[in-house]
C-alpha cells in the first residue's frame, strides 16, 4: 500500500503533504497492528490522515490515541440534524473541542447553508464540505470551479 502511494506521488509530482487519505472506522477494526504500521508508514511519507465518519460506527476514543490521525471528519448525520436536534449540536461542539485539544483539524460533511457554516465556525470546526460550496464535480472541472470562486490554481501533474 505505501509503495503504491509513494509511486503515485512520484509519478504525479504531488507533494505528500497535499495528499489526505480518509480512513473509516471499519478499516481500524481489521488487523490493528498491520493497519497501525501502514498508517505510520504513510505518515512518514508526509501523507495526512483523516478519520472519516467519526461517531457513527464502533467509535473508540482509543483510536484517536492509537492511530496517527491529522483530522476528524464529522459525519453528515450530525450536520444534517444540526438545527433539529440539540444533541447533534452538542456532539459537534464536543468533537471539535476534542480534535482541537489533540492538535487535529475537523471537517464537517454536508454543509448546506450559511447558517450551518456559521455555527460550525463558531464552535471551532476548521473545514467544511458540502453543497454550500459546490456539488460534486469531476476532477477535470475542479480548476475551473476554483477559478470561478476567485481561487488561483496551478497544475501539479
N, C-alpha and C positions, 0 to 999 in steps of 0.2 A: 504494500500500500504506500509506504513512504517513498519508495523508489519511483512509483508511478507519479506521485505528486511532484517529486523533485524533477523528474524528467519533463513533466508538463510545464513546470515553472521555467526550466531552462529553455525549452522549446518556444514558449510564448514571450519570454523576456520579462514577465511579470515579477515584480519584487514579492518575495514570500510574505511580507507584512501586509500586502494588499489582498491576500487570499484569506477568506474566512470560511471555515468549514463548520456546518451545523451538525451537531451530534444529538440524536434523540435518546431519550432515556432507555428505550428498548435495546439500543446498542450496548449500553453500560451494563445491562443485565447478563449479557453473554460474556463468558471468559474474561472476567475483570482484569486479571493480571496481564493478559495479552493485549487487551484494549488499552489499559493504562500505559503499557510500553509503547504502543503505536502512537497514542496521543502525545506522549513525551517526545518521541522522535519527530513528530510533526511540529511541535512547539520549538524543538531545537533547530528545525529548518527556518523558523520565524513565522510559520503559519499561525493565524489566530483561530481560536476555537470557541464556538458558542454552544451552550446547552439549549436546544430547541424544545419548545412546548413544556417548559418547566412548570410543574404543578399539576399536570394533567394525567400522569401515569403513576408510577411507583415512586414518586419523588422522595428522595432521601437527602437531607441536608449534608449527609456524609459525602455524597457525590461532589459537592462543591469544595470539600476539603481534599478529597482523594484524587480528583481528576483536574488537570490544569486548564480550566476554562478562563477565557477572557471576557465572556459576556453571557448573560442570561436572557433568553427570549421569552417574553410574556405572551402566553397563548391567546389566540382570538377569543376564546370563551370568556375570558375575564374582561377584555376590552369591549366586546360587543354588549356585555351586561353592565358596563360602567355606570350608566345613568339609571338603570332599572334596579340595581342591587347594591346596597351599601357594602355588603361583604366583598363584592368584586373590587370596589374602590379601596377597601382596607387591604385586600390581598396585593393589589398592585402597589400600594404605598409601602407595604412590608417588603415585597420583593425588591423594589428599587432601593430601599434603605439597606437591605441585606447586601445587595450587589455592591452598592457604594462602599459599605464598610469593608468588603472583601477586595476592593480595588477593581471591580468589574463594571462593565457598561451594561445597560439594559436596552433592549429593543422591544417595543410594543408592536404586536402584529394587529392588523385590521383597524388601523386608524382611519376613520371615515369622515370625521367632521372636525372643524376648527375647535369646537368645544372639547372633543376628545383630546386633541393635541395640547390645548391649554392646560387641561387637568394633568396630563402626563408630564408636561414640562414642570408644572407646579410641584409635583411630588418627586421630581428628580430623575425621571426617565430620560435617558440620554439620546435615544434614537427611536424612530418610528417608521413603520412601513404600512402601506395600505392605499385605498382608493383616494384618500385626500391628496396624496402625492401623485399617483398615477395608477392606471390599471396595469396589469402585467403586459409587457411588450417583448417582442423577440429581441435577442441580443443585438442584432444589426440596427435596431431602431433606438437604442439607448442613447447614443451620442446626440442624435437629433433631438430627442426628448430633453436632454440636459441643456442643450444649446437654446431651446425654446424657453427654458426656465432661467436663462442667463448664466448658466454654469459653463465655464470654459473647459474644453476637453482636449485630450491628445490621445492618439492611438498608442497602444502598448505592444501590439503584435502586427 
